[in-house]
Amino acid sequence: MPIYLAFVLLTGPGFADASPIVEPTGQPRYYFTLFAGESVPFRARTAHTWGTYTKVTPTADGSLIVEPVTISWLPTDARVQPLRLRSVAGRNWNLEETLAIMASHNSRISRWGPYEVDANRFELAKQQAAFLESGVVRFRSIDSFNTNEHVVNCVHALTHAGPAVRHYIQPVIRVGQPGTSRLAKLYLRGGAFQAYPERHDWLLPLIGADRYPITPRLPGERIPREIR
C-alpha cells in the first residue's frame, strides 16, 4: 500500500473548502472518493465502479502523510466478459492503473467526493483490500447476487467494505455510472459522508486523480448513457 508525503499550500480558489490541517499534529482525517467509468459509446464490458479511501495525517512541518487505499476489482488481465458464467482470477488494481484502463477504453469517468468519512470505514476498506489481494477471491460480472464473498464483481468488492451498503445488490442494467450514482446516494443515506455536501477537491492531486478528465457528480444524479 503506497504512502505519500505531500506539502500542501492551502490558499487560492481551488482550496476554498479544504481543511486538512484543522486537527492537532498527528491526528488523521479520512476521505472517500467513489468513481465510475464506461466507454463512449457505451459497451457493458467497459463499465466499472471503484473507490479510493484516503487517510491524511498532518505533521509538525506542515506536510501531509497521504495513505490511499483503492478497491478496484477486475480480472487479472482487465478484460471483463459480462456474460461469462465461470469466475476468473481477479486483481485489485490501484487508482493509477484503473485510470489507465479507463483511458484505453475511451471512458467517461465520474466521481462522487472526496467526502470526509470516519476512521472505521477506512479500516474496513483496508481489510477488504487485503482480503481481495489474498488470492482467495475471484471475479465474475454476475456474482450470485452478492451472497458469496469469494466470487464478486467490481461493485460488491467495494460495497463489502461499507457498513450501510454491504448488502446492496447491483442489477445488471445499472452497471457503470448510472448504478454508481445510485450507490453514492445509498452511501449518503447510510451516513457515510460526514459534513455533506462539503467536498475536498484539494485531495485529488495528492492521490493522482487529477491526471484524467473526471466529472464531479451529486449522489443520485441521473447520468444518461452515451450510445452513439
ABEGO torsion letter per residue (X at the ends): XBBBBBBBBBBEAAAAABBABABBBGBBBBBBBBBBBBBOBBBAAABBBBBBBBBBBBBAAGBBBBBBBBBBBBBAAGBBBAABABBBBBBBBBAAAAAAAAAAAGBBBBBBOBBBBBAAAAAAAAAAAAAAAAGABBBBABBGGGABAABBBAAAAAAAABAAAAABBBBAAABEAAAAAAAAAAAAAAGABBGOABBBAAAAAAAGAAABBBBBBBBGBBBBBBAX
